[in-house]
């Protein structure tokens, strides 16, 4: 199949500012957006900065906004665009720009450090730890996360309100917190952290994070809403509040 010419508009610049620049380049059958970015890098813009690693949709490195929608560039096929369509590639908007398509996602790593790790309960009398298969199945979905941070990027609490970041973990870390809180063998109590430091109350469950997840994790329904329910039970249930009053807690 003969190559077709495509019109790519790439954001070029750094933290001080930048602009979109136009590139026209030939693409072949089976190419994805990341292939085209690499071709432009090799043939027309050797100094183009782009982050990538596995090129198989499993490392989460090549996150960007393709025609305004957060996507993995390595999983976005060129044949999904209309012939002659201009394809605009820009860096994730929620994070500070380092250069071109590369953003500073260190905010996410700082949030990860705030979450207490898995702490197993003591072993049973026979020296084993047991859990039901349904409990394993429930948390298995959360371990599919590849930390592409597309959910963080599209979350309006992070994207539109930079001052919220110190008090808001974001959907990726609500998934991690859910995986720990729902694990039947974990003994750490993270409810105070979820309410105060992770800022779960800021989330108004618009499901935008679920919509962009490349691993199709049901972030809102299976992680965020159950955490909100647990939070209400823990801090706002009237019976529990009375118990804490009489127990002197």
N, C-alpha and C positions, 0 to 999 in steps of 0.2 A: 504494500500500500504506500502510495506517494506521501511525502510529508506535506502537512498543511501549515500555513502561516497563521500564527495567533498573535493577538495584541495583548501584551501583559503590562499592567501598570503596577509598579513596585514602589513602596514607600522607602525613600532613601534619606538618611539623616542620623542624628544622634539626640542626646538630651537637650541640646541647645536649639534644635529645630531641624526641619527638613521639608521635603516635598515629594510628590509622586513623580516618577519618571517613566516614560514609555519605552517599551522594548518590543520589537517584532522578531519572532524566531520560529523556525520550523519545528513541528512536533510530529512524532510517529505514532503508530498504533500501540495501544497499551500503556502509554505514558501517563504518569500522575503529575500533579502540580509540582511536587518536589523535584521530579526529573527535569521539568522545564526551568525551575529555579537554578538547578545545577548547570544546565546548558547555558543559561544566561551568564552565570558566574564564570563559566569556562571560556565563553566566546565573546562576551560583550562587556562584562562588568566584573573584572577579577577581584575587585575589592568589596564585592557584595557580601555582607555578613548575614549568615543564616545558621540556626542551630538545628542539628539533626544527629541521629545515631543509627538506629536499627533499620529504618526504612521499611518496617513491617507492621507498623501500628501498635507496637508493644512497649516502646520506650517513652512515648509522650513528648519527645524533644521538639518536634517540628510544628508545634501549635502556632497558628496564625489566624488571621481573619481573611477569608476568601469571599470576595464580593460582600463583605460586611458580616458574614456568618463565621463564628469560631469553628475551625476545623483542624484536623491533622492533614498537613499537606501531602504526606505520603499515602494517605488513604482517599484522596480526592482525585478521581480519575478525570482526565481531560475530556473524555467523550461525554461527560455529563453536561458540558456547556454547549450552548447553541453555536453553530458555525458563524464566525464573524463577531462573536460576543467579546467585549473587552473584559478581561479578567483582572480584577484588582486585588492585590495582596498587601495587607498591612499588618503590623505587629499587634499583639494583644493589647487592647486599650487600657486594661485595668492595672497594668504594671509599668514601672518606669522604663523608658527606652534606653538601651545601651548603645545600639547602633543598628540601623536598617531594620531587619526583621527580628532582631534579638532583644528580648526584654529581661529585666532584672526580676526574677521570681523568688528572690531570697526571703521575701515576706512569708512565703509558704513554709519554708524550712524553719523559720523562727517559730511559727505556729505549731509545727510538728514537735518541736522541742518542749512545748508547754504541756503536752499530753502524757500523763503517766503511763508507763508501759504495762503490758500484760503481767499480772501477778497471780499465779495459780493458787487455788485453794489447797489446803493440806490434803495429803493422800488419805484414802479410806483405810480402814483397819487392815485390809489385805494388801496394802501397798500400791493400789491402783487408783486411777482417776477415770471415772466413767461419765459419758454424756450420751444423750439420745441422738439418733441420726437426724431427727427433725431439727435439733438445735445446731448441728453441723451445717445442715442445708441452709438454715436461716442466715448464717453469717458468711457463708461461702461466697455469695454474690459480691460482698463488699471487698473481698480480696482480689477482685478482677481489676481494681483501679490501677491505672498506669501512671498516675500523677502527671497528666498532660496539662492540668490546671485550666482546662477550658471551662469547667463549671465555675471556678473561681473568677475567671475573666468575665463571664456573662452575668454573674450575680450583681444585681444593681446596688446592693448594700456596699460592696467593695468598689465596684466600677464608678459609681456616681458620688460616693461620699468617702473621700480619702481619710477623713478624720475618724471614720468608724473602724479602720483597720486595727488599731491597738486593742479594741474590745470585741472583735468579731473574727471567728476562725474561718468561716466559709464552708460551703457544701462539701469540699473534699474532706475536711476534717470532721464534719458531722458524720460522714461515712466511716471514718476511722473510729470515732467515739462510739458510734453505734455498734461497730464490729466488736469492740471491747466490752461495752455495757451489756450486750446481748449474749456474750459468751458465758455459758453456764459454769465454767471453771475459773472465771476471773474473780478476784476478791477486792480489787481496788474500787474505791468510791470516787467517781468523777462528777457527781451531780452538781456540786457547788461550782466546779470549774465550768461545766456546761452552761450554768445559769449566768455566772459572773464574767469569767474571762473569755469564754467561747462565744458568748452573746447570742445564744440560740433564739432568744426572743425577738431579735431584729429580723429574723427570716419570716416573710409573710407568704411562704409556700406558693410562689408563682409558677414553679416547675420549670423555669428556664434552664436550670442546671441539669435537670434530667434530660431535657430535649437535646442538649449538645454533647452528652456523654458518649464517646465512641465505643465504650464497652457496654452500653445499654443498661447501666446500673439504674435501678429505680430509686434514685437518691431521695426524692421527696417522699414517696409513699412508704418505702421500706426503711429509711434511715431517719429523716428529719421529723416526720410526723410521729413515729413511735417514741423518739427522744422527747418531743414536746409533751406527749402523753405522760411519760415517766416524770418529767419535770413538774407537771401539774400535780401528779400524785404525791410527789415528794414534798413540795413546798406549799401547795394551795389546797390540798384535801383537808376539809375541816376536822375529820376524825383524827387524822395524823397530827394535825396541829394541836388538838386537845391532848393527845397522847404525849407530845413533846412538852407541853406546858406542865402536865402532872408529873412527867418524868424529870423535869428540870433541865431539859435540853434546849 
